[in-house]
């Protein structure tokens, strides 16, 4: 029996910006990383699952975001040359 797969296409708008700095790349990267929330995803998942109302979910997310208002969900490291 052949299985059919249904997919949904969603278009999103993305904005890109560039940064020029006289600081070393590693210093800029460290500054950016320190402003992005990096919660323990297992704890975050538990807290999201236990949120009983939208207000509770807002509080969970509010605790997880960094000073930039952003949160890192996953980091992929490319090991190519």
N, C-alpha and C positions, 0 to 999 in steps of 0.2 A: 504494500500500500504506500503510495507516494504522499509525503507530508507537505502541506503548503505552509509557507511562512508569510505572515503579514507584517509589513513594516510601515512606519509612519515617518514622513519627512516633515521636519519643522525648520523653518528659516529663522535665524536669530541675527540681530544686529550686533556687531562687535566694533568697538572703537579701539584703535591702537595709538599709542603715543611713544615718543622717543625721549630719552634722557641723555643729555650731554653733561659730563662732569669732569672736573680736573682731578677728582679723587681716583685712587686705584679701583679697578673693577671689583675686587674682593670687598673693599670698604663699602661701595655702593650696594653690592649684593647683600652684605650683612645688614645694612640699614633697611633695605626693602624687606628682608626676611624677618627682621625684628618687629616690623609693623603689621605683619600678617599673622592672624591667629592660627595656631597649630595645635588644636585640641587632641586629646586622646580619642580616636574615632570610636573605640569600643565604648567608652563612657558617654561620648556624644550620642551614639546610636541608642544607648539605654535611656538617656535623658529625653531624647526625641520621642522614643516609643512610650515613655511614661507621661508625656505631656497630655493633659486632659482637655485643654482648650487652646485656642490660638494664642492667647496671652501667655500661656505657659511655654509654648513653642518659641514665641518671641524672646522670652527670658533666656531660654536655653541657647538660642542662636546669639543673643546679645552677649552672653558670657564667653562664647567661643570665638567671636571675631576679634581681630587685633585693633590697634589704634587707627589703622587705615580703613576699618570697616570691612575688611576682607578676611576670608578664612581659607586655609589650604585643606583640601579634601584628600588629595593624593599627590605624590611626587614620583615622577617617572625619571629614571636616570638612564640616559642613553650611553652605552658602553662602546659605541662604534669608534672608529678611528677617523 
